[in-house]
Structures are given as C-alpha cells and as structure tokens.
Amino acid sequence: MVRQGIIDSPPKLPVVPGFECCGIVESMGENTEGFEIGDRVMAFVNYNAWAEVVCTSVDFVYKMPNEMSFAEAAAFSLNYVAAYMMLFEVANLREGMSVLVHSAGGSVGQAVAQLCSTVPNVTVFGIASCFKHSSIKNSVTHLFDRNIDYVHEVKVISPEGVDIVLDCLSGENTGKSLNLLKPLGTYILYGASNMVTGETKSFFSLAKSWWQVEKVNPIKLYEENKVIAGFSLLNLLFKQKKCDLVRSVMEKLLGLYNEQKIKPVVDSLWAVEEVKEAMQRIHDRGNIGKLILDVDKPPTPLMASDSTETSEAGEEEEETEGDNDIKERMPFIH
C-alpha cells in the first residue's frame, strides 16, 4: 500500500519502506538499558526497515530467543502481534468459539491459525486460493476456495455463522462475511488487499472496490447485536504510543514460541535487489507465509528462460504457481 501510494498519510520522498526487521545490535544510545552490543534482536521501525543498518527506539526492540533463526524473527513480530491482539484483545477469543479468516495462507492468516490452536475447541474457517490448499489444509478446521460461494459452505457447517471474522480484503467480501457473523460476534477489518492487488490501481478500480464495501447501518448493528472493529498495529505503536501493551503481548508470544506452540511460516528468502520480484509475488497472492528480504543474500542469477516481463496480478496467474526458476529463489518455500 505504501509503494502504491494508497494510504492516508504517505511519507515524504525519499523513503525506505519496511516496518519490521531483525539483526544484531551494533551500537546503542547513552543510558540504554536491557540490551548489549551483539544481542540478536527483532524490532519495529516507522519506515526504513529495508536497509542494512536500522535505527529505532529501544521501546520497539525485543530480544530473539536463542533457538529462533533470523528468517523466523523477520516473520514474527508484526504478524503474530497483530494476530494475537485481534483475537484476544479485540475479539476476546475463548474456548469453543469459531473464527473465519480471509487469506488463510498469508503470513497473518497462518499466525491466526496457530494461535487459535492454543485455545481448546476453536473452529477455524479458512478462505484461500485453491492452489494453496494442499499446503495449509492442516492448519485450519475447514478450508474453502476464495472464488466459490464460501458463505453458503460455511453455513452448511455452522448455520448460525461464526463468532469472529478477520478481514484483510475489504471490497465485496465485507458484505458477504458480515452476514456470517453471529449475534455478539466481532468483525475486524485490518487491511484492504482487494484494493491494492496488482502493480497499479487506477482511480476507477479503487472506486469500484470501495463501492462494493457494504454500507453499514448503525441501527442494524445494534438490532443484530454485532460488532465491527478496525485494527492497525502500526498506528497503535507509532501514533497511539501503546508500546507497553505491545511488549506484554510480545512476551506472551515468545513464551508460546519457546513452548513450540507457534512457529513462523516463511514463504521465501530474497535478496534486496530482488524486491521487485518479491513484491510481485505478494501482489499475485502467490505466497504462503512471509517473504523475507535478506541484506546478506546475493541475488539469484537469472536463467536464460526467465521472462523479462512482469505479469499482471489476477486470478489466472494464481493457477500457474510452481515455476521452477522462481522456486530456485525460494529456499524456505513450503
């Protein structure tokens, strides 16, 4: 969204993207406590994470567990904190509840599925492109193709609907999924993937996407006993200054990691010079888990058969996943 300019308050150019990173502490400010030179850490940063050297406040820095790899650390902070806070802080997930998560094969979707498994008898309905199903089918209770009438399929299994919906898509999915919400259920919007999929977005395509978002009547919400919430971890950190709350959540998550109850899913590892190709994979919804930029990784030499053209994002592209040349760039792909 930042790269395409589809945010409310875009940063002034020049800008280095990226909000999370991991690495080794090389220097610290005076009177900094809790860390030492040489510590392995992961951190949030308000832009500038796609760099060899990153500077951020100690409030946003966390020590990595000894067993955690740098690839896992780079895939951990944002996804798991966001998933945890939406499930437990906003929606109050409890035993026996049901959750529907869009983009179940994505990095947040996989974090949601793992965290739900830490609560007894939670049913997870996952929505994802069909080519991802074989890779993620064991992480959710029920899995549906995003291109079918998943509302009908969910209601066949759970006629009353679900307790929690996590929607990173917006667009037409909002109206569909809102109808699946049980009384006293919580619908959480935390993204707008349908608005930004693809290399560029015209004014008319954006307008069409927003027009498809259901216009919510507050009276209808109160009559049906439903809750709609929004969540932005970056705003919570950098604008609303809830660093202590996020740190307490991170401590709980690191405990779950040490107990081997959660484990980051890394889709692939890319050199910084390959950022264009990495972003295209995200736009085409081809990833399962997190894509990682590694500043120490040399770029993969292009093969003679590699195309010099960048494909347009779209449903047809999703079915062609499995290109051998691309997979050579992806040692972590599952």
Secondary structure by P-SEA (a helix, b strand, c coil): ccccccccccccccbbbbccbbbbbcccccccccccccccccccccccccccbbbbccccbbbbcccccaaaaaaccaaaaaaaaaccccccccccbbbbbcccccaaaaaaaaaaaaccbbbbbbbccccccccccccccbbbbcccaaaaaaaaaccccccbbbbccccaaaaaaaaaccccbbbbbcccccccccccccaaaaaaaaaacccccaaaaaaabbbbbbbbcccccccccaaaaaaaaaaaaaaaaaaccbbbbbcccccccaaaaaaaaaaacccccbbbbbccccccccccccccccccccaaaaaacccaaaaaaccccc
